[in-house]
């Protein structure tokens, strides 16, 4: 049986700022010790790619552009504004206040929006 992914952490030097950011942007219920739960779905699966070393978590949102506006208002920054991969998905990329790269996938009816 393939090994499942069983844990995710998002590190940063200012835990209070990170907690406030992810609560505000994604409405995650984060406990005082930093533990949180969020729904997990892998409609697109996972991928290995040939690029500079990195790992990116992608969160599903209804509107990538609106989410990026909220991200900037809460101390994040945009890496790549909303863009379409024709026939595949709509994406956006940002950095959280600690500098972690995070992606967005535009969702409709619980599934990735395919342009």
ZADREN-310297 format. One record per residue: residue number from 1; residue in one letter; x, y, z of N, C-alpha, C in turn. Coordinates in nm, 2 decimals, padded with zeros to 4 digits, m for minus. Example, Ala and Ser with C-alpha at 12.3 -4.5 7.8 and 13.67 -1.06 7.14 Angstrom:
! residues 2
{1, a, {01.32, m00.57, 00.78}, {01.23, m00.45, 00.78}, {01.32, m00.33, 00.78}},
{2, s, {01.28, m00.22, 00.71}, {01.37, m00.11, 00.71}, {01.29, 00.00, 00.79}},
//
This chain:
! residues 115
{1, x, {00.08, m00.12, 00.00}, {00.00, 00.00, 00.00}, {00.09, 00.12, 00.00}},
{2, x, {00.06, 00.22, m00.09}, {00.14, 00.35, m00.09}, {00.13, 00.42, 00.05}},
{3, x, {00.23, 00.49, 00.09}, {00.23, 00.56, 00.21}, {00.14, 00.69, 00.20}},
{4, x, {00.05, 00.71, 00.29}, {m00.04, 00.82, 00.28}, {00.03, 00.95, 00.34}},
{5, x, {m00.01, 01.06, 00.30}, {00.03, 01.19, 00.36}, {m00.06, 01.20, 00.48}},
{6, x, {00.00, 01.22, 00.60}, {m00.07, 01.22, 00.72}, {m00.06, 01.34, 00.81}},
{7, x, {00.02, 01.44, 00.77}, {00.04, 01.56, 00.85}, {00.09, 01.67, 00.76}},
{8, x, {00.05, 01.79, 00.80}, {00.09, 01.91, 00.73}, {00.12, 02.02, 00.84}},
{9, x, {00.23, 02.09, 00.83}, {00.25, 02.20, 00.91}, {00.30, 02.32, 00.83}},
{10, x, {00.27, 02.44, 00.88}, {00.30, 02.56, 00.81}, {00.38, 02.65, 00.91}},
{11, x, {00.51, 02.66, 00.89}, {00.59, 02.73, 00.99}, {00.61, 02.88, 00.96}},
{12, x, {00.64, 02.95, 01.06}, {00.67, 03.09, 01.05}, {00.72, 03.14, 01.19}},
{13, x, {00.80, 03.25, 01.19}, {00.85, 03.30, 01.32}, {00.75, 03.36, 01.41}},
{14, x, {00.64, 03.41, 01.36}, {00.54, 03.47, 01.44}, {00.41, 03.39, 01.44}},
{15, x, {00.39, 03.30, 01.53}, {00.28, 03.21, 01.53}, {00.14, 03.29, 01.53}},
{16, x, {00.13, 03.39, 01.62}, {00.01, 03.47, 01.63}, {m00.03, 03.53, 01.49}},
{17, x, {00.07, 03.58, 01.42}, {00.04, 03.64, 01.29}, {00.00, 03.54, 01.19}},
{18, x, {00.07, 03.42, 01.19}, {00.03, 03.31, 01.10}, {m00.12, 03.26, 01.13}},
{19, x, {m00.15, 03.25, 01.26}, {m00.28, 03.20, 01.30}, {m00.39, 03.30, 01.25}},
{20, x, {m00.36, 03.43, 01.27}, {m00.46, 03.53, 01.23}, {m00.48, 03.53, 01.08}},
{21, x, {m00.37, 03.52, 01.01}, {m00.37, 03.52, 00.86}, {m00.46, 03.40, 00.81}},
{22, x, {m00.43, 03.28, 00.85}, {m00.50, 03.17, 00.80}, {m00.65, 03.16, 00.85}},
{23, x, {m00.67, 03.22, 00.97}, {m00.81, 03.23, 01.01}, {m00.89, 03.33, 00.92}},
{24, x, {m00.83, 03.44, 00.89}, {m00.89, 03.54, 00.81}, {m00.91, 03.50, 00.67}},
{25, x, {m00.81, 03.44, 00.61}, {m00.81, 03.41, 00.47}, {m00.89, 03.29, 00.44}},
{26, x, {m00.87, 03.18, 00.51}, {m00.94, 03.05, 00.48}, {m01.04, 03.01, 00.58}},
{27, x, {m01.07, 03.09, 00.69}, {m01.17, 03.06, 00.79}, {m01.13, 02.93, 00.86}},
{28, x, {m01.01, 02.90, 00.88}, {m00.97, 02.78, 00.95}, {m00.98, 02.80, 01.10}},
{29, x, {m01.03, 02.69, 01.16}, {m01.05, 02.70, 01.31}, {m00.91, 02.65, 01.37}},
{30, x, {m00.83, 02.74, 01.42}, {m00.70, 02.71, 01.47}, {m00.70, 02.72, 01.62}},
{31, x, {m00.65, 02.62, 01.68}, {m00.65, 02.61, 01.83}, {m00.53, 02.70, 01.88}},
{32, x, {m00.53, 02.74, 02.01}, {m00.42, 02.82, 02.06}, {m00.28, 02.76, 02.05}},
{33, x, {m00.28, 02.62, 02.05}, {m00.14, 02.56, 02.03}, {m00.10, 02.54, 01.88}},
{34, x, {m00.19, 02.60, 01.79}, {m00.15, 02.59, 01.65}, {m00.22, 02.48, 01.57}},
{35, x, {m00.28, 02.38, 01.64}, {m00.34, 02.27, 01.57}, {m00.47, 02.33, 01.50}},
{36, x, {m00.49, 02.27, 01.38}, {m00.61, 02.31, 01.31}, {m00.66, 02.19, 01.23}},
{37, x, {m00.78, 02.19, 01.19}, {m00.83, 02.10, 01.09}, {m00.89, 02.17, 00.98}},
{38, x, {m00.88, 02.12, 00.86}, {m00.94, 02.18, 00.74}, {m00.98, 02.06, 00.65}},
{39, x, {m01.09, 02.08, 00.58}, {m01.13, 01.97, 00.49}, {m01.01, 01.94, 00.39}},
{40, x, {m01.00, 01.81, 00.36}, {m00.89, 01.77, 00.26}, {m00.96, 01.70, 00.15}},
{41, x, {m00.93, 01.74, 00.03}, {m00.97, 01.68, m00.09}, {m00.86, 01.68, m00.19}},
{42, x, {m00.84, 01.58, m00.27}, {m00.74, 01.58, m00.37}, {m00.80, 01.55, m00.50}},
{43, x, {m00.88, 01.64, m00.55}, {m00.95, 01.62, m00.68}, {m00.84, 01.62, m00.80}},
{44, x, {m00.73, 01.69, m00.77}, {m00.63, 01.70, m00.88}, {m00.51, 01.60, m00.85}},
{45, x, {m00.52, 01.54, m00.73}, {m00.41, 01.45, m00.69}, {m00.29, 01.52, m00.65}},
{46, x, {m00.17, 01.46, m00.67}, {m00.04, 01.52, m00.63}, {00.05, 01.50, m00.75}},
{47, x, {00.16, 01.58, m00.76}, {00.24, 01.58, m00.87}, {00.39, 01.60, m00.83}},
{48, x, {00.48, 01.53, m00.89}, {00.62, 01.57, m00.88}, {00.65, 01.64, m01.01}},
{49, x, {00.74, 01.74, m01.00}, {00.77, 01.82, m01.12}, {00.92, 01.86, m01.12}},
{50, x, {00.98, 01.89, m01.24}, {01.11, 01.93, m01.24}, {01.12, 02.08, m01.25}},
{51, x, {01.16, 02.13, m01.13}, {01.17, 02.28, m01.11}, {01.27, 02.30, m00.99}},
{52, x, {01.30, 02.42, m00.96}, {01.38, 02.44, m00.83}, {01.30, 02.38, m00.72}},
{53, x, {01.38, 02.33, m00.62}, {01.31, 02.26, m00.50}, {01.21, 02.35, m00.43}},
{54, x, {01.10, 02.29, m00.41}, {00.99, 02.36, m00.34}, {00.88, 02.26, m00.31}},
{55, x, {00.79, 02.30, m00.22}, {00.66, 02.22, m00.20}, {00.55, 02.33, m00.18}},
{56, x, {00.44, 02.30, m00.24}, {00.33, 02.40, m00.23}, {00.20, 02.33, m00.20}},
{57, x, {00.14, 02.38, m00.09}, {00.00, 02.35, m00.06}, {m00.09, 02.43, m00.14}},
{58, x, {m00.20, 02.37, m00.19}, {m00.30, 02.44, m00.27}, {m00.43, 02.44, m00.19}},
{59, x, {m00.49, 02.55, m00.17}, {m00.62, 02.56, m00.11}, {m00.73, 02.59, m00.21}},
{60, x, {m00.84, 02.53, m00.20}, {m00.95, 02.56, m00.29}, {m01.03, 02.67, m00.25}},
{61, x, {m01.06, 02.77, m00.34}, {m01.14, 02.89, m00.31}, {m01.24, 02.91, m00.43}},
{62, x, {m01.34, 02.98, m00.40}, {m01.44, 03.01, m00.51}, {m01.39, 03.11, m00.61}},
{63, x, {m01.31, 03.20, m00.57}, {m01.27, 03.31, m00.66}, {m01.12, 03.34, m00.62}},
{64, x, {m01.03, 03.30, m00.71}, {m00.89, 03.32, m00.69}, {m00.86, 03.47, m00.67}},
{65, x, {m00.91, 03.56, m00.76}, {m00.88, 03.70, m00.75}, {m00.93, 03.76, m00.62}},
{66, x, {m01.05, 03.73, m00.57}, {m01.10, 03.78, m00.45}, {m01.01, 03.73, m00.33}},
{67, x, {m00.97, 03.60, m00.34}, {m00.89, 03.54, m00.23}, {m00.75, 03.62, m00.22}},
{68, x, {m00.70, 03.65, m00.34}, {m00.57, 03.72, m00.34}, {m00.58, 03.86, m00.28}},
{69, x, {m00.69, 03.92, m00.31}, {m00.72, 04.05, m00.25}, {m00.72, 04.04, m00.09}},
{70, x, {m00.79, 03.94, m00.04}, {m00.80, 03.92, 00.10}, {m00.66, 03.88, 00.16}},
{71, x, {m00.58, 03.81, 00.09}, {m00.45, 03.77, 00.13}, {m00.36, 03.89, 00.14}},
{72, x, {m00.36, 03.98, 00.05}, {m00.28, 04.10, 00.05}, {m00.33, 04.19, 00.17}},
{73, x, {m00.46, 04.20, 00.19}, {m00.51, 04.28, 00.30}, {m00.47, 04.22, 00.44}},
{74, x, {m00.44, 04.10, 00.44}, {m00.40, 04.03, 00.57}, {m00.25, 04.01, 00.58}},
{75, x, {m00.17, 04.07, 00.50}, {m00.03, 04.07, 00.52}, {00.05, 03.97, 00.43}},
{76, x, {m00.02, 03.91, 00.33}, {00.04, 03.82, 00.24}, {00.08, 03.90, 00.11}},
{77, x, {00.14, 03.83, 00.02}, {00.18, 03.89, m00.11}, {00.16, 03.80, m00.22}},
{78, x, {00.13, 03.86, m00.34}, {00.10, 03.78, m00.46}, {00.23, 03.74, m00.53}},
{79, x, {00.24, 03.61, m00.56}, {00.35, 03.56, m00.64}, {00.31, 03.56, m00.79}},
{80, x, {00.19, 03.51, m00.81}, {00.13, 03.50, m00.95}, {m00.02, 03.52, m00.94}},
{81, x, {m00.07, 03.63, m01.00}, {m00.21, 03.65, m01.00}, {m00.29, 03.54, m01.07}},
{82, x, {m00.42, 03.54, m01.06}, {m00.50, 03.44, m01.12}, {m00.46, 03.41, m01.27}},
{83, x, {m00.44, 03.28, m01.30}, {m00.41, 03.24, m01.44}, {m00.48, 03.10, m01.46}},
{84, x, {m00.50, 03.08, m01.59}, {m00.57, 02.96, m01.63}, {m00.47, 02.86, m01.70}},
{85, x, {m00.48, 02.74, m01.67}, {m00.41, 02.63, m01.75}, {m00.52, 02.56, m01.83}},
{86, x, {m00.54, 02.60, m01.95}, {m00.65, 02.56, m02.04}, {m00.67, 02.41, m02.03}},
{87, x, {m00.79, 02.37, m02.00}, {m00.83, 02.23, m02.00}, {m00.79, 02.16, m01.87}},
{88, x, {m00.73, 02.24, m01.77}, {m00.68, 02.17, m01.65}, {m00.74, 02.24, m01.52}},
{89, x, {m00.70, 02.37, m01.50}, {m00.73, 02.43, m01.37}, {m00.71, 02.58, m01.38}},
{90, x, {m00.77, 02.65, m01.28}, {m00.74, 02.80, m01.26}, {m00.67, 02.81, m01.13}},
{91, x, {m00.56, 02.88, m01.13}, {m00.46, 02.89, m01.02}, {m00.43, 03.04, m00.98}},
{92, x, {m00.37, 03.05, m00.87}, {m00.31, 03.17, m00.82}, {m00.20, 03.13, m00.72}},
{93, x, {m00.10, 03.21, m00.70}, {00.01, 03.18, m00.60}, {00.04, 03.30, m00.51}},
{94, x, {00.06, 03.27, m00.39}, {00.09, 03.38, m00.29}, {00.19, 03.33, m00.19}},
{95, x, {00.25, 03.43, m00.11}, {00.33, 03.41, 00.00}, {00.25, 03.45, 00.12}},
{96, x, {00.25, 03.37, 00.23}, {00.19, 03.41, 00.35}, {00.28, 03.51, 00.43}},
{97, x, {00.24, 03.56, 00.54}, {00.33, 03.66, 00.61}, {00.46, 03.61, 00.64}},
{98, x, {00.48, 03.48, 00.66}, {00.61, 03.43, 00.70}, {00.70, 03.40, 00.57}},
{99, x, {00.64, 03.41, 00.45}, {00.71, 03.39, 00.33}, {00.69, 03.25, 00.27}},
{100, x, {00.60, 03.17, 00.33}, {00.57, 03.04, 00.27}, {00.49, 03.05, 00.14}},
{101, x, {00.53, 02.98, 00.04}, {00.45, 02.98, m00.09}, {00.33, 02.89, m00.07}},
{102, x, {00.22, 02.94, m00.12}, {00.09, 02.87, m00.11}, {00.02, 02.89, m00.24}},
{103, x, {m00.05, 02.79, m00.29}, {m00.13, 02.81, m00.41}, {m00.28, 02.81, m00.39}},
{104, x, {m00.35, 02.86, m00.48}, {m00.50, 02.86, m00.48}, {m00.55, 02.79, m00.60}},
{105, x, {m00.65, 02.71, m00.59}, {m00.72, 02.65, m00.70}, {m00.87, 02.70, m00.70}},
{106, x, {m00.91, 02.75, m00.81}, {m01.05, 02.80, m00.81}, {m01.14, 02.68, m00.83}},
{107, x, {m01.25, 02.68, m00.74}, {m01.34, 02.57, m00.73}, {m01.48, 02.61, m00.76}},
{108, x, {m01.56, 02.52, m00.82}, {m01.70, 02.54, m00.85}, {m01.77, 02.41, m00.81}},
{109, x, {m01.87, 02.42, m00.73}, {m01.95, 02.30, m00.69}, {m01.86, 02.19, m00.63}},
{110, x, {m01.76, 02.23, m00.56}, {m01.67, 02.13, m00.49}, {m01.56, 02.07, m00.58}},
{111, x, {m01.55, 02.12, m00.70}, {m01.46, 02.06, m00.80}, {m01.37, 02.18, m00.86}},
{112, x, {m01.25, 02.15, m00.90}, {m01.17, 02.25, m00.96}, {m01.23, 02.30, m01.09}},
{113, x, {m01.23, 02.43, m01.10}, {m01.28, 02.49, m01.22}, {m01.19, 02.47, m01.34}},
{114, x, {m01.24, 02.42, m01.45}, {m01.16, 02.38, m01.57}, {m01.19, 02.49, m01.68}},
{115, x, {m01.10, 02.57, m01.71}, {m01.12, 02.67, m01.82}, {m01.12, 02.61, m01.96}},
//
